[in-house]
Amino acid sequence: MIFIDRQGNAAWAMSDAMAGTDYVARLESRVGGFGKRAVAMCSCDAAIHTALWACGAGRGDYVFVPTFTFYSNIATVTNAGCLPVFLDCDPATRCVSVSALETAFLWAELQNKTPKAVIVDDAFGAVPDFDTLLPMCKAHGVPLIELACDAFGGEYKGKPCGVCGDYGVVSFAKRVAGGGGALILPADEENAAREFSRSRYSQNENHDYKMHNVIAALDCALFPAAKKIGERAKTNLAALREDTEAVAPPTNGDACSYALCRAARYAAAIKAAGYEVKLPPPVHTMPQYSTCPFFEHEQGFCVARSFSDCCLVDMDMSARRRRKLAKMLKAYCK
């Protein structure tokens, strides 16, 4: 998406940032509507790494992770030295399964090795059942990290995506085009997270994760446009569900960035028509993670594999393109 800077807000903010105005601090204070103090990061990977550090996760520690997510999120876990333990999906929410999480906790207890963190993703337009997942994590004394990387503008039962766990990671990449970066919404370690992420050298690693001031300026300037994009995405999603049954309904909330669409066999044709399509495999099936523990929703049944007949469609489009997409889906999914 390309924004036309009609009023010159973005250009003015960039010039102001280069003149020395601290837009990183301004951005962090501006997102106070999340209900938590925020620390601006250069990327989602940087924010995830910082959240893991704040949870005390390090080399050799277990971290429970979703299998239905972007593989780069799991790469960040392994790059931090942690050992990923994969969790299957719930068939209703399409996010982390409560029963899989419960089984994984029991397995970890038998090994006398409690995980340092549980990562839950607002995955591809779906939102997890935080009312069940969060109390379960608290009962075991394990912090929950919510990945709202592509759910900026979404919500869970009236709360913004990103504040439902102990830690939140929110990205601007899908909503604030031209800007970028991410936020970590820490629990009580705001200052510690800031010190870790902005220390050029720490523990023999480069943790210079600070968001560039010009990027922060662009994010601030484009916030009004980002809100419009979010509203348009929600409108398109609701209209598509009325037009065709091929688009899966949301559960618990609305992440509003993607739609899970039952048309994977026609993904090539949809992509050829100019729509963004993603077909992410369950991460635990990738070769580099084949030896990692994986816990199914039900014994002998992997829910994540049943999603292989679904494709993902970006919801940021004009009404005309939405109607064209609906017509294609009706023809394909009779």
QUIZI-V820092 format. One record per residue. N is the residue number from 0. RES is the residue in one small letter. BURIAL is I if it has 9 or more other ideal C-beta (glycine too) atoms within 8 Angstrom, else O. Layout:
N:RES:BURIAL
N:RES:BURIAL
This chain:
0:m:O
1:i:O
2:f:I
3:i:O
4:d:I
5:r:O
6:q:O
7:g:O
8:n:I
9:a:I
10:a:O
11:w:I
12:a:I
13:m:I
14:s:O
15:d:I
16:a:I
17:m:O
18:a:O
19:g:O
20:t:I
21:d:O
22:y:I
23:v:I
24:a:O
25:r:I
26:l:I
27:e:I
28:s:O
29:r:O
30:v:I
31:g:O
32:g:O
33:f:I
34:g:O
35:k:O
36:r:O
37:a:I
38:v:I
39:a:I
40:m:I
41:c:I
42:s:I
43:c:I
44:d:I
45:a:I
46:a:I
47:i:I
48:h:I
49:t:I
50:a:I
51:l:I
52:w:I
53:a:I
54:c:I
55:g:O
56:a:I
57:g:I
58:r:O
59:g:O
60:d:I
61:y:I
62:v:I
63:f:I
64:v:I
65:p:I
66:t:I
67:f:I
68:t:I
69:f:O
70:y:I
71:s:O
72:n:I
73:i:I
74:a:I
75:t:I
76:v:I
77:t:I
78:n:O
79:a:I
80:g:O
81:c:I
82:l:I
83:p:I
84:v:I
85:f:I
86:l:I
87:d:I
88:c:I
89:d:I
90:p:O
91:a:O
92:t:I
93:r:I
94:c:I
95:v:I
96:s:I
97:v:I
98:s:I
99:a:I
100:l:I
101:e:I
102:t:I
103:a:I
104:f:I
105:l:O
106:w:I
107:a:I
108:e:O
109:l:O
110:q:O
111:n:O
112:k:O
113:t:I
114:p:I
115:k:I
116:a:I
117:v:I
118:i:I
119:v:I
120:d:I
121:d:I
122:a:I
123:f:I
124:g:I
125:a:I
126:v:I
127:p:I
128:d:I
129:f:I
130:d:O
131:t:O
132:l:I
133:l:I
134:p:O
135:m:I
136:c:I
137:k:O
138:a:O
139:h:O
140:g:O
141:v:I
142:p:I
143:l:I
144:i:I
145:e:I
146:l:I
147:a:I
148:c:I
149:d:I
150:a:I
151:f:I
152:g:I
153:g:I
154:e:I
155:y:I
156:k:O
157:g:O
158:k:I
159:p:I
160:c:I
161:g:I
162:v:I
163:c:I
164:g:I
165:d:I
166:y:I
167:g:I
168:v:I
169:v:I
170:s:I
171:f:I
172:a:I
173:k:O
174:r:I
175:v:I
176:a:I
177:g:I
178:g:I
179:g:I
180:g:I
181:a:I
182:l:I
183:i:I
184:l:I
185:p:I
186:a:O
187:d:O
188:e:O
189:e:I
190:n:O
191:a:I
192:a:I
193:r:I
194:e:O
195:f:I
196:s:I
197:r:I
198:s:I
199:r:O
200:y:O
201:s:O
202:q:O
203:n:O
204:e:O
205:n:O
206:h:I
207:d:O
208:y:I
209:k:I
210:m:I
211:h:O
212:n:I
213:v:I
214:i:I
215:a:I
216:a:I
217:l:I
218:d:I
219:c:I
220:a:I
221:l:I
222:f:I
223:p:O
224:a:I
225:a:I
226:k:I
227:k:O
228:i:I
229:g:I
230:e:O
231:r:I
232:a:I
233:k:I
234:t:O
235:n:I
236:l:I
237:a:O
238:a:I
239:l:I
240:r:I
241:e:O
242:d:I
243:t:I
244:e:O
245:a:I
246:v:I
247:a:I
248:p:O
249:p:I
250:t:I
251:n:I
252:g:I
253:d:I
254:a:I
255:c:I
256:s:I
257:y:I
258:a:I
259:l:I
260:c:I
261:r:I
262:a:I
263:a:I
264:r:O
265:y:I
266:a:I
267:a:O
268:a:I
269:i:I
270:k:I
271:a:O
272:a:I
273:g:O
274:y:I
275:e:O
276:v:I
277:k:O
278:l:O
279:p:I
280:p:O
281:p:I
282:v:I
283:h:I
284:t:I
285:m:I
286:p:O
287:q:O
288:y:I
289:s:O
290:t:O
291:c:I
292:p:O
293:f:I
294:f:I
295:e:I
296:h:I
297:e:O
298:q:O
299:g:O
300:f:O
301:c:I
302:v:I
303:a:I
304:r:O
305:s:O
306:f:I
307:s:O
308:d:O
309:c:I
310:c:I
311:l:I
312:v:I
313:d:I
314:m:I
315:d:I
316:m:I
317:s:O
318:a:O
319:r:O
320:r:I
321:r:I
322:r:I
323:k:I
324:l:I
325:a:I
326:k:O
327:m:I
328:l:I
329:k:I
330:a:O
331:y:I
332:c:I
333:k:O
